[in-house]
């Protein structure tokens, strides 16, 4: 009997020792990457409703994990097998299982970089978005030109032109155009502060008028130092009831502009041709940055009414038509 007890005790000890070693090995495995050399990240897609087994098998085929059994068992023990989130992930063999679990359970999906330069219009933004792999141009433009969506965002305009703040954003692949637009509008609102609104009111400008003027300043400015001076020209012309006569506004109103502005363009009436209409155009012609908005709200104190490009990104400013014509002959007709 004593001998039998000893055998049972030894057997139990061996069993528990083996179990302990296995569990210890399993939890050590959780922090051991499949490779300490291969840091190349691979795109792994988890589709909505995909089960954990097919996900782990995809990892093994991609050589991101080695021991499929331990990986699945560890996931079941920790409850991760029921918590993975759909999306695109960047994973590598240099990541231990615990890190992989954390990434896919917390939904840290791959993000796509989208950079919108200052002064880009809706078409240019749509093009950048498509190049970044975040959707089709036509889908984005459909949403950006949807007046009902514009009004839902609380913007008093017909399109989102001018209100999509230029900056670098990061979005996941399956994001909708509406959410991209919402993020850009939210950033615009954070920039257009209550202090800006108050200053616009002092100038007798609505937010829409301010953004429209800022967009023209953005497109006319080559040298950032001139922003406030260019702004002063437009403010001075508006006060004197003079037409703004801004080429970028004309260009915006031309469908399929080929890069060559002609006299016929200047004579063609559109809601954006400031050679033909008085005051500001129908709406923004681009999406201005913060500096252009500031310039629109805080123009320099000048008497300038004209400016002409010196073909070096700067301008010659004049207070009267005679000096302006001299500058045109000097810098444009020489």
Secondary structure as GFF3:
##gff-version 3
##sequence-region A 1 334
A	DSSP	alpha_helix	2	29	.	.	.	ID=ss1
A	DSSP	beta_strand	42	46	.	.	.	ID=ss2
A	DSSP	alpha_helix	52	61	.	.	.	ID=ss3
A	DSSP	alpha_helix	68	78	.	.	.	ID=ss4
A	DSSP	three_ten_helix	80	82	.	.	.	ID=ss5
A	DSSP	beta_strand	87	91	.	.	.	ID=ss6
A	DSSP	alpha_helix	97	106	.	.	.	ID=ss7
A	DSSP	beta_strand	111	115	.	.	.	ID=ss8
A	DSSP	alpha_helix	122	131	.	.	.	ID=ss9
A	DSSP	alpha_helix	137	144	.	.	.	ID=ss10
A	DSSP	alpha_helix	147	152	.	.	.	ID=ss11
A	DSSP	beta_strand	168	172	.	.	.	ID=ss12
A	DSSP	alpha_helix	177	191	.	.	.	ID=ss13
A	DSSP	alpha_helix	194	203	.	.	.	ID=ss14
A	DSSP	alpha_helix	207	220	.	.	.	ID=ss15
A	DSSP	three_ten_helix	224	226	.	.	.	ID=ss16
A	DSSP	alpha_helix	227	239	.	.	.	ID=ss17
A	DSSP	alpha_helix	247	252	.	.	.	ID=ss18
A	DSSP	alpha_helix	263	267	.	.	.	ID=ss19
A	DSSP	alpha_helix	290	297	.	.	.	ID=ss20
A	DSSP	beta_strand	306	309	.	.	.	ID=ss21
A	DSSP	beta_strand	315	318	.	.	.	ID=ss22
A	DSSP	alpha_helix	321	331	.	.	.	ID=ss23
###
